[in-house]
Amino acid sequence: MNWVPVYALLLFLSTLVTYLIAMLIAHTESRDRKKGYLVLSLVLNFGILFFFKYYNFINGAIFEFLGYFHLRWEVPNLYVLLPVGISFYIFQAVGYSIDVYRGDVAPQRHFGIYALFVSFFPQLVAGPIERAKNLLPQFYEKHHFVHVRAVKGLKLMLWGYFLKLVVADRLALYVDSVYNNLPQHDGSSVLLATFFFNFQIYGDFAGYSFIAIGAAKIMGFDLMDNFRRPYFSKSISEFWSRWHISLSTWFRDYLYISLGGNRVTFGRWQFNLLVTFLVSGIWHGANWTFIFWGTLHGLFLIFGNIRRKFSPGIFPQMMSNKHPFLLIAANFILVTITWIFFRANSLTDALLIFDKIFSMQGNVFMGGSLSYMVYAFSGIMLLVFIEYTREFHSQINLFEHPSEVVRYSSYTFLVILILSIGVFDGGQFIYFQF
C-alpha cells in the first residue's frame, strides 16, 4: 500500500472472496454447488495472481512462439509493480477455501478474525504459509506476556538476523556481482558464486522465517516450522521435507494429493510428482529458469523412485548407514545444480554458467578485498557449525546450553558479529519477489 495504495484492495478482495465463498460452501448441501463455489474462489484468486505475476510472461511466450511462424502478436505488456507477498497470502486464503470445502475446518464467521488470519503481519509477505486449523484458533485465545516464550522468540529472531545480515546479505554482494556480470568472470569465480548462493538463499529465506516465527512467538502465537537444516538431507525427497516446509506441504496437501498422490499406478504417480514440482517452479516466478528448476527437482525424485523400484539393491542402505556424509555431499551437489537455474537471469545465462564452471579457467575474483572473503567464509563456517551441532549433537546446542555463561556468551558473540560484519544496506528478502 505504501508503494501503490490501490494494491491494498487486492489483499482485501482475496480476503473477502474466500470469506464469503467459505460461508456459501458451508450453507449448501449440494456437492456440485460446493465444488462450483470452490472453483469460483480458485479462479478469482489465481486470476489476480496470474494478472500481476504471469501475464507478461505468457504474453511474451506467445509472441516468441508465433514469431517462429512469422505471425504477428501485438498485445502489449503491462507495466505494473508486482504486489509484495501476493503469492503467499493468496495461497493461504485458497488453502482455507479448500479446507472448508473438504470439511477439515469450519468456516470462520467473524470477518475481522478471518481477515487477521490472512494478513497476520509476521508471516504476511514471505511465509510460513499458515493453515487455518493451526492459526485461526489462536486468535480466540487470550495472550499474556510469558517470559519463556519471549526468550524463545528473541532467540529465533537473533538467529534469523544472523542468517540474513551476516550470511545472506554479505554473500549476495559476491553472488550478484558475478551472476549479473557473467562475461567478465571466469569459471572459478562462477563456481564460488554458485557455492555461495546455496547459503545466501538459505540464510535469506530461513532468516525471514525465523524472524517471523520468533516475532509471533513473543506475542503468544505458534507458527509452523519452515526450515529444518535442509543441507543435511541425504536425498531430494528429504530435502523437501526440510526446505520451505509450509510451501512443500501446501503443494502436497492441495495439489499432489488432489491429483491422486502415490495411490495410483506407478506411472501416474511419477506424473503427479512432475506436475507438482513444475507448478512449484512456476509459483516461484514467471521465468523459464524457475520452470527448469522445479522440473529438475521433479525429475530427480522420479529417478530415485525408478531406481528403488527396478534396482533397489543394498548399496544405498549401506551408504546411508555407514557413510551418511557421502549421501549428504551428493545431495548438496544435486541441489546446487538446481540452484544455478534458480539464480540465473535467463536460460542462456544458466548454460553459460555450466560452460564456465566446467572450463574452470582464470583466477578467483576476491570480491574486492581479502577481508570480504574472510567475513564471507566466517559466516558460512559458523552457520554450518551451529547447524551441525543441532543436527548431530543436540546436547551441545550453545543457545540451549544448561550453563548461563555459555548461553549468554553465545548470544553476545552473535550480536557482536551481526553489528560488526553484518551488511545493513537495506537489501530486501529474495522471496519478496515471489
Residue pairs with C-beta under 8 A, 6 or more apart in sequence:
1 7
1 8
3 81
3 84
4 81
4 83
7 81
7 83
10 48
10 52
10 83
10 86
11 83
11 89
11 118
11 119
13 44
13 48
14 45
14 48
14 89
14 90
14 93
14 118
15 93
15 114
15 115
15 118
15 119
17 41
17 44
17 45
17 93
18 41
18 45
18 93
18 94
18 96
18 97
18 118
19 108
19 111
19 114
19 115
21 37
21 38
21 40
21 41
21 97
22 41
22 96
22 97
22 100
22 107
22 108
23 107
23 109
24 37
25 34
25 37
25 38
25 97
25 100
25 101
25 107
26 100
26 106
26 107
28 34
28 37
34 101
35 101
37 101
38 97
38 98
38 101
41 94
41 97
42 94
42 97
45 90
45 93
45 94
45 97
46 90
46 94
48 86
48 90
49 86
49 87
49 90
50 58
51 78
52 80
52 82
52 83
52 86
53 82
53 86
53 87
53 285
53 286
54 282
54 286
55 77
55 78
56 77
56 78
56 286
57 286
57 287
58 286
59 73
59 75
59 77
60 77
62 73
62 75
63 73
63 75
66 72
66 73
67 73
82 433
84 125
84 432
85 124
85 125
85 126
85 432
87 283
87 434
88 123
88 124
88 125
88 126
88 127
88 129
88 434
89 118
89 119
89 124
91 129
91 247
91 250
91 283
92 117
92 118
92 129
92 130
93 118
94 254
95 129
95 131
95 132
95 250
95 253
95 254
96 105
96 108
96 114
96 117
96 118
96 132
98 254
99 105
99 131
99 132
99 133
100 106
100 107
100 132
104 133
105 132
105 133
105 136
108 114
108 117
108 132
108 136
113 136
113 139
113 140
114 136
116 139
117 130
117 132
117 135
117 136
117 139
120 130
120 135
120 216
120 221
122 211
122 212
122 213
122 215
122 216
122 221
122 223
123 129
123 130
123 212
123 213
123 216
123 223
125 429
125 432
126 205
126 208
126 209
126 212
126 429
126 431
126 432
126 434
127 208
127 209
127 212
127 226
127 244
127 246
127 247
127 431
128 209
128 212
128 213
128 223
128 224
128 225
128 226
128 245
128 246
129 246
129 247
129 250
130 223
130 224
130 246
131 224
134 222
134 223
134 224
135 221
135 223
138 220
138 221
138 222
141 220
143 219
143 220
143 221
144 220
146 220
149 217
149 218
149 220
150 217
150 218
152 214
152 217
153 213
153 214
153 215
153 216
153 217
153 218
154 214
154 218
155 214
155 399
155 411
156 210
156 211
156 213
156 214
156 217
157 210
157 211
157 214
157 215
157 218
158 214
158 411
158 414
158 415
158 418
159 210
159 214
159 399
159 414
160 206
160 207
160 208
160 209
160 210
160 211
160 212
160 214
161 207
161 211
161 418
161 422
162 207
162 379
162 383
162 414
162 417
162 418
162 422
163 202
163 203
163 204
163 206
163 207
163 210
163 383
164 203
164 204
164 207
164 208
164 211
164 429
165 207
165 418
165 422
165 423
165 424
166 203
166 379
166 382
166 417
166 418
166 421
166 422
166 423
167 199
167 200
167 202
167 203
167 207
167 379
167 380
167 383
168 199
168 200
168 201
168 202
168 203
168 204
168 207
168 427
168 430
169 204
169 422
169 423
169 425
169 427
170 372
170 375
170 376
170 379
170 421
170 422
170 423
171 196
171 197
171 199
171 200
171 203
171 376
171 379
171 380
172 200
172 204
172 423
172 427
173 367
173 372
173 423
174 192
174 193
174 196
174 365
174 367
174 372
174 376
175 193
175 196
175 197
175 200
175 343
177 365
177 367
178 185
178 189
178 190
178 192
178 193
178 365
179 190
179 193
179 197
179 343
179 344
179 345
179 349
179 353
180 345
182 190
182 349
182 352
182 353
182 356
185 193
185 356
185 362
185 365
186 356
186 359
186 361
186 362
186 363
186 365
187 356
187 357
187 358
187 359
187 360
187 361
187 362
188 360
188 361
188 362
188 363
188 364
189 362
189 363
189 364
189 365
190 353
190 356
190 357
191 356
191 357
191 360
192 364
192 365
194 336
194 339
194 340
194 343
194 353
194 357
195 336
196 376
196 380
197 339
197 343
198 231
198 332
198 335
198 336
198 339
199 379
199 380
199 383
200 430
201 339
201 342
201 343
201 430
202 227
202 230
202 231
203 379
203 383
204 429
204 430
204 431
205 227
205 244
205 429
205 430
205 431
206 226
206 227
207 429
208 429
208 431
209 226
209 227
210 227
212 223
213 223
213 225
213 226
216 222
216 223
217 223
224 245
224 246
225 245
226 244
226 245
226 246
227 242
227 243
227 244
227 245
228 241
228 242
228 245
229 242
229 387
229 390
229 391
230 239
230 242
230 243
231 328
231 332
231 335
231 387
232 242
232 328
232 387
232 388
232 391
233 239
233 241
233 242
233 243
233 328
233 331
234 320
234 324
234 327
234 328
234 331
235 304
235 327
235 331
236 297
236 300
236 301
236 304
236 331
236 334
236 335
237 301
237 304
238 331
239 331
239 335
240 248
240 297
241 248
247 280
247 283
248 280
251 276
251 279
251 280
252 276
255 275
255 276
255 279
256 272
256 273
256 276
259 271
259 272
259 275
259 276
260 268
260 269
260 272
261 269
261 272
262 269
262 272
264 272
266 305
266 309
269 305
270 302
270 305
270 306
273 298
273 301
273 302
273 305
274 295
274 298
274 299
274 302
275 298
276 298
277 294
277 295
277 297
277 298
277 301
278 291
278 294
278 295
278 298
279 294
280 294
280 297
281 290
281 291
281 292
281 293
281 294
281 295
281 297
282 290
282 291
282 294
283 434
284 290
284 293
284 294
284 342
284 434
285 433
285 434
287 346
288 346
288 347
289 341
289 342
289 344
289 345
289 346
289 347
289 350
290 341
290 342
292 341
292 347
292 350
293 338
293 339
293 341
293 342
296 337
296 338
296 341
297 338
300 334
300 338
319 326
319 327
320 327
340 350
340 353
340 354
341 347
341 350
344 350
344 353
366 372
366 373
367 373
367 376
375 421
378 421
379 421
382 417
386 398
389 396
389 397
389 398
390 397
398 406
398 407
398 410
399 407
399 410
399 411
400 407
401 407
401 410
